[in-house]
């Protein structure tokens, strides 16, 4: 069984920063890709960023230049550094492994 556990969400003012973490555990030894998705009420779950085991990254256009995804393979952990946050970034953020395994999500709220 594989488990993904997110942490680091919270309430932040516009222009602020947060760093999300996702720690993997369980039967799988490695993930060929890990990523972050988000879902706001009334919206579909959307891709935010993904990173492969080779280190290549892809970002949604809405977060390019503001968010950075990284991973520590030895720790089986993926991070999402979020800078210059906007109210539109408010959502539940979900960690994903191999486009198949999901965490339970962590709430990010950007508001004054």
N, C-alpha and C positions, 0 to 999 in steps of 0.2 A: 504494500500500500504506500502511496505517495502522498505527502502532505506539504502544502505551501502555506506559510503563515506570514501575513503582511503586518507591518508596523510603521509608525511614523506619521500617520495622518493626524489632522487636527484643524483648528480654526486659525486662520491667518488673515491679515489685512492685505488688500490689493497692493501689489509691489513687493510683497514679502516672499519668503522662501520656505520650503519644506524638503526634507529628504525621506523618501520612503525606502523601506527595506523589505525583502522577501526571502525567507529562509526555507530551504527545501530539505526534506528528510524522507526516509522510506526506502523502498526496494530498488528504485532506479538509481544507477550509479552516476549518470550524467544526463544533462539536457542539451540537445543540439541547438535549442533556442529557448530563450526566456523573454518574457515581455510584460508590459503593463497595458491594461485596458481600463476604461472608465465608463460609467453609466450614470447619467443624471435622470431624475424622475421624468417620465414621458419620452425619453430618448432611448435609442438602441445602444447596446454596448459597443464601444468603438475602440479601435487600436490607438494607443498613445505612442508606444515605442517598443522595439524589439531588438534583441542582440543575440547573435549566433555564438556558438562555441569558438569560432574563429575571430570574434571581435567585431564583425561588421554590424552596423546599426542602421535602423530605419525609424523615422519619426513621422507622425502626423503633421501636416502642414501647419496646423494651428499651434503647435508647440515647438516648432523648429526655432533654434536660437535661444530658447528659454529653458528647455528640459534637457537633461543628459542622462542616458542610461549606461550603467556599467555593471560588471559582474566579477565576483571572486569565485572562480571554479573550485578552489580548494575548500572554501567555506560553503559552497553550494548556495550562494546568496547573490541576489540581484538587487540593484539600487536604482532609484529614480530621483535625481536631484532636480527640483523644480524651483526655478527662479522667476522673478517678475510675475508672480501669480496674478491672474485676473479672475473676476467673478465668474466668468464663463468656464473656468476650470473646476468649479464646484461639482463634485460627483463622488461616487464610491469608486475607488481605484482597486482593481483586481490584478493580482499576480497570475501569470500564466506560464506553464512549462510545456514545451513541445506542442504548442497549440492545442493541448488536450487536457492538461491538469490545471485546476483552478484553486486559488485561495478563497477565503471567505469575504475578503474585501476590507478596506479601511476608508473611512469617511474623510474627505478633504473639503473644507468649506472656506471660501474666500469671500470675506465680507468686512465692511467697516462697522 
